[in-house]
Amino acid sequence: MIDELFALTQQDNRKFSALPKNTVVAMAYVPFQLDDKLYTNEQGFVSGTMFPVLNKPFKEYGDKK
């Protein structure tokens, strides 16, 4: 599916929005992921995702006691 969406964005220089055309106020939307970069299987397993753009590691905050 990712390959198909990426191919659509490349055809005829068309630009597709990452969000649906008719969005509604106060509704949650997840934007389409149009990036075609993937981690290797090993890196994806370690990171918990195959997509580098979704790799958002949590950092520890606050006092460590």
Secondary structure, DSSP 8 states (H G I E B T S, - for coil): -HHHHHHHHHGGG----SS-TT--TT--------------HHHHHHHT-S-GGG-------S---
